[in-house]
């Protein structure tokens, strides 16, 4: 079978977008939208991807000259919808950890056409790393990389105020753009960069906050051969996603809708000066539901989100946690929240999407803090009690992180005698590896995890009843097994 590069051809356009992150989500969400923009408007801009870690998909992307196919599938108005799109808006992927490619990456700062910077470096990516220096090639943290890149651009264009960049981060943390800007400014101060640069950073650049919403399972491994036969070419970078998409962008300066006419391309993009409602609803309900049930469902013996929705016991757990704990913990119109939650469960039940539970567990510690901890605390504030399902989900998280042999941001766990990969920041993995080396006793595991302020930003053992609830749930999991423990919980 011919390769995609034998059938499709890259399109040469000016580079207008730089994107930190080359993973499935950005390629099926952001890059898919820019490809629509190129086809349906006069945007005329390509994207250069930047690999945020030393290891990544850059080589595979470059082997296909940036070409790949999105596979969008879902149900609309009761009818199945399948949409294939050959994406030709990605120019290449650069790995800044490669010395040669680092120079090419920094040369982008001198590009007269570059205007937008997109990122998805996971929830842990927008963070400060002590010791990063301006002369590092590259710096460890994403914000440090941004600061060094912007300073190079500032110097190259001699402070030209028209050469500022617009940042639209997609990391799922609150006020992602504001947080990115704050840490970039911290590095600028720490590195003693001049006042004119700081003024340029403040007035020429815009760090937008954004919210992204699309379920992206990624490479459809079990169906790839069949899809490629239908397409008529081999594509090692097939990227599957649901039909639904929403991108909410909150700007501090004037809206950038004129420069990014997504709506003219028929895309579901909301430009606003306050995205708080959209963010809270999506993060707490859609993402929060995922993070609540996925570690438990995986240990239960299930493999996909749809498996979980169709299992008669697991769906009771999901609905109980969602409708009796997460939504009651939130402020706002309850009828609207309940309707949105119902829509989310329908999206989870998409027959075309095989969303692997194990892929969702990536960086679960930081995800739980962002997505579910506000619901835990909100529920406790409103009721004075620890939430049953959310406490159980913390216990399931602790149980899931029982592993050994930390290496390359991963360690090995076991399910039914078979190895599985636990992927997270290495500090989190080392914490659990060392914890389980000391003890397997439920109370000790719960206490150590909940008191880890690096995880939660506070000591959760000080929340009355939470430690006891988590310890009991973890004890039940250990004694009965995950399936029986959940069955007993939802009776």
N, C-alpha and C positions, 0 to 999 in steps of 0.2 A: 504493500500500500504506500502511496506517495505521502510525503510529509506535508504538513501545513505550509512550509516555506516553498514547496513546489507548486502549490495551488494558489496561495494568497501572497500578496506582496506588501511590504511596509510602505507607508506613505510618508514622504519627506515633508515635514512641516517645521516651523520655528519651535524651539523648545520654550514653552510658556509655563510649564508646571514641573516642579521637582517634588518627588514623593519619597519620604522616609518610610520604607516598608514595602515589601514585595509579595506579601502573603495573599492567601486566597480572598480574604475579605476586601481589601482595597482594590484588588483587580476585578472583582465581580460587582463592586459597588461604585467606588469613585472612578476608576478607569473606564468602566462601562458607561458611566454618565458623560465623561469627557469625550468618549467615542461617539455617543449620540450627539453631543454638542458640535463636534467636528462635522458630522454628517448633515445636521439639520440647521446649523447657523453658520455665521461667518467667523467663528472663534479661531479656527485654523491654528491649533497648537498641539504639540506633542508633549509627552511626559518622559522624564528620565527618572527611573526608580533608583533609590539609594538603599542598599542592604544595611539594615541597622545593626546587625551582629556579624561577627566574623564568618559564621556559617549560615548559609541561606540558599535561596533559589536562583541567585543571580546567574550562575552558569547555565542552568536549564533555560532561563528566559532568553539569554543571549544566543544560545544554540538555535532557538526558534525566531531569532531576530525581533524579539519583542511581541511576536504574534501569538495569539491564543484564542480560544473560543469560550464564550460564556454560554451556559446551558441553563436557561431560566424556565422553571416549570411550576405550575400551580393550578388552582381552580378559580375561575372567574365567572360569576353569574351561573354557577352550577355546571360549567363546561371546562374540560381540561384545556390548558394552554401550555404550549411548548414553544420557546423562542431561542433560536441559536443566533449568536452574533460573533463574527470574526473580528476581534479587536485589533485595530491597526494604529492605535494612537500612542503606543509605548515604543519609544525609540530604542532604549537599552536599559540595562541595570548595572550600576557601578557598585563595587565593593570597596569602600574607603579603607578597609584593613589591608588591601593589596596596595603596596607603595605606588605602583604605576597608576592604578585606578584612583588612588587618593588625589594625585595631581590633577587628573581629569575631573574629578568631583569638585575640587576647589576652583578649577577654572570656570565652572558653571556660575560662580559668584560674579564673574566678569561678563556674563551674558547679558546683552542689551535687551533680549526679548523675555527673559525670565521674569515672572510676575507673581506666581502662586506657589505656596509650599503646603503640601498635604502630609499628614503623618498618621500612622497607627503603630506605635511602639509598645502596645499593651498598656494596661493601667499602671504598670510599674515603670513605664518608660519616661514619663514626665517627672523626673526626680533629680535631686541634687546629688552629685558624687564628689566627695571631698578629694582633692588632689588633682583634679583635672586642670590642665594648663593650656594656655593659648598655643604654645608651640607643639603640643601633642599632635600626632598624626595617625589616627584621629583621637579625639577625646573619648572617654568612656560613656558619659551620659549624653542623651539626645539634646537636652538644652545647651550643654557645653559645645556640642557640635554646631548647633544653631548660632550661638554667640560668635564662635570663631569664623563661621561662614559669613555672617552678616558683617563682621568687622572687615573681612577681606573685601567684601562688596563695597562697603563704605569707603575704603581706601582706594579701590579701583576706580570708583566714579567720583572721587573727591567730594564726597558728601552731598551729591546731587539728590535733592529731595524727591525728584520724580522716579528715583531708582529703588525706592523702598519696596518691600515684599509684603504680600498678604498671606498670612498663615491661617490655615483652616485645619486644626488638629481633629482627629477622629477618635482619639483615645477616650475610653468610657469613664472619665472622671469628671466631677463637677467643675465647671468653669475651666475646661481644658486649655483654652487659649490664654486666659488670665494667668493660670498657673505656669504655663510655658514662658510667658513674658516675664513673670516675676523671677523665675530662676535664671533666665537669660540675663536680666538686669543684675542679678546677684553676681554672676560670673563677670560681667562687665566691670563691676565695682571691685571684685576680688582681683581681677587682672589689671587694675589701674588703667583702664582704657579711657581715652580723653572725653571731655565733656561734650564736644561736638558730636562724637559718636552716640553718646547717650541721648542727646537731643534728636539726632537722626532716627535712632531706634524708636523714640517716643512719637515723633511726628510724621515720619515718612513711612513707617511700617504699621500694619494693623494685625493684631492677634485676635482673631475671631474665636468665639466659642461655638462648638457645633455638637449636634446629636445625630447619630446615624442609626438607621433601622432597616435591616434586611438580614434574613437568616441565610448564611452562606456555608453550606457543608463542605464546599471545595471540590477536590478531584473525585469524580464518581467512579471509584475503583471497580466496583462490580459490574458497572454498565459501560465502561469506557470503550471496550472493543465494539460493542453494538452501536454506540453513538458515533464512533469514528467511521464505521461502515456506512452509516446513514449520511455522514458528512462527506465521505469520499476522500478523507485524508487522515493521517495519524497526527494526533495532537497530544503531547505528553503533559500539557498544561491546561486541559479542560477544567473549567471552573463552574461548578453548579451552584445555583441559588434559587430562592423563591422569586415569584413575580413581584410581590410587594416591595416597595422601597420608599423611604422617607429620609430626607436630609434637612435638618433644621439648622440654620446658620444665623448666629447672633453677632451683629457687627457693632463696633464701638464708634467707628467713623461712619461716613455715609455708606449705605448699602452698596455692595459691589455687583448688584444684579445686572447693571449695564455691561460690565466686563465679563460676567459669567451668566449669560442669558439661558440658564437651565430651563426656565419655564417656557421659553419659546420653543425648546426642544421637546416639550411635553413631559418633562420630568417633575417628580413630586418633591420639589425643593421649596422650603419655607424660609424667607428672609424676615428677620424680626429683630427687635431691640430687647426682647425678653423671652427666652426659651425655657424658663423654669418649669412651666406646666408640662410641656412636651417631654422634657428630660426626666422629671420625677416620675411621670406616668410610665415611660418606657423602661427606665432603669430599674424601678422597683417592681414592676409587674412582669415584663417580658424577660429581661435579663435576670431579675431577682428570682423568678420561677425556675429558670434554667439552673442557676447556681444552687438553689435550694434542693432540687431533687436529683441532679445529675450524679454526684458522688454516691448517693444512696442507691439510685437505680442501677449504676454500673456494678456495684457490689451485690445487688439483688440478683444479677445475672443477665440483665438486659444490655443491649448494645447500641440502640438508637433512640432518639427522642420519640419517634413514632411508636416503637416497641413499648415505650413507657406509657404513652397516651392510651394505647390499646390494652395494656395489662389492667385487669379489673381491680387489683389491689393498689398498684402504683398510681393510677388515676385518682383514686380516693385520697391518697396522700397528697398529690399535687393540688387537687381542688380544695382540700382542707387547709393546706398551708396558704394557698392563694386567696381564697374567699373568706376564711375565718381568721387569718393572721396578717397577711401582707396588706390587703385592702383596708381592714379596720385600723391598721397602724397609720394610714395616710389621711391627710386633710384633703378637702375638695369634694366635688359632687360624686357621691357614692354610686349613683346610677351610671354615670359616665365611666367611672373606673371599672365597674362590673361589666359593662358592655365591652370595654377595651380588653378586659381579661378573657371574656368569651371569644373575642376575635383572635386573641393570642393563642388560645387552645386550638382553635381551628387551623391556625397557621402551623402549629406544632404537628397537626395531624395530616399535613400535606403528603399525599401518597407518592409524590415524585421526589421527595427529598429524603435521603438517607443521612441524617445528621448524627454522626457518631458521638456518643456520650464522651468517649475518651478525649476527643478533640476539644470538647467544651471545657474539660477539666484543666486546660492550660492556665497556669497562674491563678489557681483557685483561691489562694489566700488573699491576694489583693482584690480579686473579684468579689469575694464575700464581704470584705470591708466596704466596698463601694456600693454593691447591689443589695445586700441583705441585712447588714448591720443596722442601717437606718430603720428598717422594718422591725428588727428585734427591739431596738431601743424605743421606737415609737409605740410599739405594742405594749411594752412594759410601762411606759409613761402613762398610757391611756387606761390600762387595766390593773396595773400593780402586780402583774403575774408574768412569769416567763412563758413565752409562746411554745407550745408543745412541738409543733412541726419544725419550726425554725431552730429550736434547741436540738432536736433530733438531727437536723441537717448539719449543725456544727459537729455533732458526734460522728456523723457519717464522714465528714471531711477529715476529722482526726483519724478515723479508721482507714480511710482511703490513703492517707499519707504514711502508712506503715511500710517503709521500704528501706533498701540498703544500696550501697555502691553509688554514691553521688558522682556524676561525671557529666560535663557538658550540659548543665542546667537540667539534668534529669536523674532520676533514680529508679530502681526496679522494685515494683510491688508484685504481689501474687494474688490472683483470683482463681479459686478452684484448682490450685496447683500450677497455674500457668502465669508466666510473667506478664506484667503490663508496665507501661512507661508513665511515671509521674513527672510532669514537667512544670517547673516553677523557677523562681529566682533561687540561686544556689544557697543563699543564706537561709531561706525557708526550708529547703530540703535538708540542709545540714542540721537545722534545729530539730526536725522530726527524726532524722536518723539517730542523732545523739539521744533524743528523748526516749525512743523505743529501745535503745541499747541499755538504758538505765532501768526502765520499768515498762510493764504492760498492764499495770493496774489502772482501771478506768478513772478513779478519782484523781490519781496523780497525773494522768494524761490530760484530763479536763482542766485541772488547776494550772498546770504548766502552760497549756495552750492559751487559755483565756487570760492569763496574766502577762502574756507576751505583748508588751506595748508596741513593739515593732510591727506586729500584725495589725493591731486594732487602733492604735493611737491613744489607747487608754487601757486601764486594767479592768477587764470585764468581770473579774471575780468580785468586784465591789458592787455589782448589780445584784440586788437581793434575789436569790432563787435561781439565777441563771446557771451558776456552777453546778448546783445540785441537779438541775434538770439535764444538763449536758452529760454529767457523770452517769446518771441513771440510764439515759438513752445509750451511752457508749457501753455500759455494762450489759444492757439488753442485747446489743449488737454482738458483743463478744460471746455471751452465753447461748443465745438462741440462733444466731446467724441473722443476716440482714433481712432475708425474706420473712422469717417468722416475726422478727421485731417490728417490721412495718405492718404486717398483718394484724398484730395485736394492737398497734397504735391506732389503726383506723377502724377498729371494730365499733 
